[in-house]
Amino acid sequence: MDVPTVGPDDDRRITRRTVLGGVGAASIAALAGCSGGGGNGDGSESVPDPITIDEGKECDQCGMIIGNYLGPAGQSHYEDPTAVLEEDRPAQFCSSLCTYTFTFEHESESEPQVSYLTDYSTVDYEVDESSDPATISRHLEAEAFGDVTELTMVADSDVEGAMGQSIIGFSDADEADEFQSEYGGDVYEHDDVSQELVSSLRAM
């Protein structure tokens, strides 16, 4: 689903500070597991840091221009990127759904050392309710990304991203609860994000 980056009625945009005024009431369930945060598996090797994604970069899963859309973006770092890409670089994605889908589809070839999604606890984000459906702002700078294993996710909320339904991550679990209380959806941990869940969100 194409979601434009520019919406009307800026006065109806809700900033993160507004959202944080809400009260979280959701219990944390589980969402299913692609990789992330691994190093060499024994904790002795640090993982690559996130990079800033160029706005003109094409999504490695669906081919859409990443900077043309709103919502969470993602990136996955592989020890040997050429096992899953034709170039020696991190895989980069227009959405959380594309990030998880790519990982699941290539898991027999290689597992990422680490995967990152936009961490909405670290940015001053906006929710634009003037659009239908509501959309959340895009942040592509390196410091806006968080390790998926350290994020609490809100899936299937009233706020969408580049591919329609989205998985929106927060490093602060309380902020995830507050977002879910405001905009609906379900709260999950990364380890419970399944291929079935991702496929069901893509089908909506």
C-alpha positions as CSV (number, residue, x, y, z in Angstrom):
1,M,0.0,0.0,0.0
2,D,1.5,3.4,-1.0
3,V,1.5,5.9,1.8
4,P,2.8,9.4,0.7
5,T,5.3,11.2,2.9
6,V,3.4,14.5,2.8
7,G,0.0,14.8,4.5
8,P,-2.4,17.8,4.8
9,D,-3.4,19.7,7.9
10,D,-0.2,19.8,9.8
11,D,-2.2,21.1,12.8
12,R,-3.7,17.7,13.2
13,R,-0.3,16.0,13.6
14,I,0.3,14.5,17.0
15,T,3.9,14.5,18.3
16,R,5.5,11.9,20.5
17,R,5.2,14.1,23.5
18,T,1.4,14.1,23.0
19,V,1.3,10.3,22.8
20,L,3.4,10.0,25.9
21,G,0.7,11.7,27.9
22,G,-1.5,8.6,27.5
23,V,-1.7,5.6,29.9
24,G,-0.5,2.2,28.9
25,A,-2.8,-0.8,29.8
26,A,-1.8,-3.6,27.5
27,S,-0.1,-6.8,28.7
28,I,2.9,-7.8,26.8
29,A,2.3,-10.9,24.6
30,A,4.8,-12.4,22.2
31,L,5.4,-11.7,18.4
32,A,7.8,-14.2,16.5
33,G,11.4,-14.4,15.7
34,C,13.7,-13.5,12.9
35,S,17.3,-12.8,13.8
36,G,19.0,-9.9,15.3
37,G,21.6,-8.9,17.9
38,G,23.7,-12.0,17.6
39,G,27.4,-11.4,16.9
40,N,29.0,-14.9,16.6
41,G,26.5,-16.5,18.9
42,D,28.6,-16.6,22.1
43,G,28.4,-12.9,22.9
44,S,32.1,-12.4,22.4
45,E,31.8,-10.4,19.1
46,S,30.1,-7.0,18.8
47,V,27.6,-6.5,16.0
48,P,27.8,-3.8,13.3
49,D,26.3,-0.4,14.1
50,P,23.3,0.8,12.2
51,I,23.9,3.1,9.2
52,T,22.0,6.1,7.9
53,I,19.7,5.0,5.0
54,D,19.8,7.2,1.9
55,E,16.4,8.5,1.0
56,G,16.9,7.4,-2.6
57,K,17.8,3.8,-1.7
58,E,15.5,1.1,-3.0
59,C,14.0,-1.4,-0.6
60,D,15.9,-4.7,-0.9
61,Q,12.6,-6.6,-0.5
62,C,10.0,-4.8,-2.5
63,G,12.0,-2.3,-4.6
64,M,10.1,0.8,-3.4
65,I,12.1,4.0,-2.8
66,I,12.6,4.1,1.0
67,G,12.5,7.9,1.4
68,N,9.2,8.2,-0.4
69,Y,7.2,6.6,2.3
70,L,6.3,7.0,6.0
71,G,6.6,4.7,8.9
72,P,9.3,2.5,10.3
73,A,12.3,1.5,8.1
74,G,14.7,-1.4,8.7
75,Q,18.2,-2.7,8.0
76,S,19.9,-6.1,8.4
77,H,23.6,-6.7,8.6
78,Y,25.1,-10.0,7.4
79,E,28.6,-11.4,8.0
80,D,28.6,-12.2,4.2
81,P,26.1,-9.8,2.6
82,T,26.7,-11.4,-0.8
83,A,24.9,-14.5,0.4
84,V,21.6,-12.6,0.2
85,L,22.5,-9.5,-1.9
86,E,24.5,-8.8,-5.0
87,E,26.4,-6.1,-3.1
88,D,28.7,-6.1,-0.1
89,R,26.5,-3.8,2.2
90,P,23.7,-4.0,4.7
91,A,20.2,-4.9,3.4
92,Q,17.9,-1.9,3.7
93,F,14.1,-1.9,3.8
94,C,11.2,0.5,3.5
95,S,9.2,-1.1,6.3
96,S,9.3,-3.4,9.3
97,L,7.2,-5.9,7.3
98,C,9.8,-6.0,4.5
99,T,12.6,-6.3,7.1
100,Y,11.0,-9.4,8.6
101,T,9.9,-10.9,5.3
102,F,13.4,-10.6,3.8
103,T,14.9,-12.3,6.8
104,F,12.4,-15.2,6.8
105,E,12.8,-15.7,3.0
106,H,16.6,-15.9,3.2
107,E,17.1,-17.7,6.6
108,S,18.2,-20.9,4.8
109,E,21.0,-18.9,3.1
110,S,22.1,-16.7,6.0
111,E,21.0,-15.3,9.3
112,P,21.7,-11.6,10.0
113,Q,24.3,-10.7,12.6
114,V,21.8,-8.0,13.7
115,S,18.6,-6.4,12.4
116,Y,17.5,-2.9,13.2
117,L,14.1,-1.1,13.0
118,T,13.2,2.5,13.7
119,D,13.2,2.9,17.4
120,Y,10.3,5.4,18.1
121,S,11.5,5.8,21.7
122,T,14.6,7.7,20.4
123,V,13.0,10.1,18.0
124,D,10.5,13.0,18.3
125,Y,7.9,11.3,16.0
126,E,4.6,12.6,14.6
127,V,1.4,10.7,14.0
128,D,-0.5,12.4,11.2
129,E,-4.2,11.8,11.8
130,S,-5.3,14.0,8.9
131,S,-4.5,11.1,6.6
132,D,-6.7,8.1,6.3
133,P,-5.3,5.9,7.7
134,A,-3.2,7.7,10.2
135,T,0.6,7.5,9.5
136,I,3.7,7.8,11.6
137,S,6.8,9.8,10.6
138,R,9.9,8.3,8.9
139,H,13.4,8.5,10.4
140,L,16.4,7.2,8.5
141,E,19.4,8.6,10.4
142,A,21.6,5.9,12.0
143,E,20.8,7.0,15.6
144,A,17.1,6.4,15.0
145,F,17.5,2.6,14.7
146,G,17.4,0.1,17.5
147,D,18.3,-3.6,17.6
148,V,15.1,-5.6,17.1
149,T,15.9,-7.9,20.0
150,E,15.7,-4.9,22.3
151,L,12.4,-3.4,21.0
152,T,8.9,-3.9,22.1
153,M,6.6,-4.0,19.1
154,V,3.1,-2.7,18.4
155,A,1.5,-4.5,15.5
156,D,-1.8,-4.0,13.7
157,S,-2.6,-0.6,15.2
158,D,-4.6,2.2,13.5
159,V,-1.3,3.8,12.4
160,E,0.2,2.5,9.2
161,G,3.6,2.6,7.4
162,A,4.9,2.1,3.9
163,M,3.3,-1.4,3.4
164,G,0.0,-0.6,5.1
165,Q,-0.2,-2.4,8.4
166,S,3.0,-2.1,10.4
167,I,5.1,-3.3,13.3
168,I,6.2,-0.2,15.2
169,G,9.1,-0.7,17.7
170,F,10.0,1.1,21.0
171,S,13.0,0.5,23.2
172,D,10.9,1.7,26.1
173,A,8.2,-0.9,26.8
174,D,6.1,1.7,28.6
175,E,6.0,3.9,25.5
176,A,4.9,0.9,23.5
177,D,2.1,0.3,25.9
178,E,1.1,4.0,25.7
179,F,1.1,3.9,21.9
180,Q,-1.1,0.8,21.9
181,S,-3.5,2.4,24.4
182,E,-3.8,5.4,22.1
183,Y,-3.9,3.7,18.7
184,G,-4.9,0.1,19.3
185,G,-3.1,-3.0,18.0
186,D,-1.2,-5.7,20.0
187,V,2.0,-5.5,21.9
188,Y,4.7,-8.1,21.3
189,E,8.3,-8.9,21.8
190,H,10.6,-9.5,18.9
191,D,11.2,-13.2,19.7
192,D,7.5,-13.8,19.1
193,V,7.2,-12.2,15.6
194,S,6.4,-15.2,13.3
195,Q,6.4,-15.5,9.6
196,E,2.6,-16.2,9.9
197,L,2.1,-12.9,11.7
198,V,4.0,-10.9,9.2
199,S,2.2,-12.6,6.3
200,S,-1.2,-11.8,7.9
201,L,-0.3,-8.1,8.3
202,R,0.9,-7.9,4.6
203,A,-2.4,-9.4,3.5
204,M,-4.5,-6.7,5.2
